[in-house]
């Protein structure tokens, strides 16, 4: 009798483990789920309809917490406002040709801290992103952004902002107002001709600025942050308007912003030190 009891116990345990694995982290034809310790990662490819994502979270994952959601090579051009209802996700990476995002498309994801978007088609930052006031890291690269207005002002939790490889040609002077926690801005590989004086003045914790490979001819008035000092070195070998900006924070060691911006030499020589 004792032997029979032990055998039954292990059979029951095996059933529970298998069932639990399928319930907590299963896959379908579009999405695969993997889990290590307390970290769950979902990878989805070739999504034609965002309803497939919603179905995966509701039916396959039963709305359990996800650390990272990667959606690659999808074809859908719009992000509806019902896809992420009742989900808990910390990081999302989209590689989707979104032309639009509904205003509340991302609002249900209260835990979202990191948002990466690649190959999007919208020209301005959508309201759906502006509503993510708890977001820490925002990346919109290899996309079609043309300008930055006031969409970021309520995103006061931002630490890093990357918007490289876009055709951005204009940044409003007040674009970064309210982003006092921001430590890094990357606007490299854009179409910028100038930035307004004082653009970064209210970003008092800023230590890195990337502006390489734009078409600017002056940096006058851009580096007025009280706890930063800048040193600029010309790099005329490959491009006479490129230079290196090295930002020094008195509370820490040197940090370098590589090949930052073009410089109006005569008018800006008084801003250089060293």
Beta strands, then each sheet from edge to edge (+ up, - down):
strand 1: 31-36
strand 2: 39-45
strand 3: 66-72
strand 4: 78-79
strand 5: 89-95
strand 6: 100-101
strand 7: 114-118
strand 8: 137-141
strand 9: 147-148
strand 10: 160-162
strand 11: 170-171
strand 12: 184-186
strand 13: 208-210
strand 14: 228-234
strand 15: 243-249
strand 16: 254-257
sheet 1: 1+ 2- 3- 5- 7- 8- 10- 12- 13-
sheet 2: 4+ 6+
sheet 3: 9+ 11+
sheet 4: 14+ 15- 16+
end
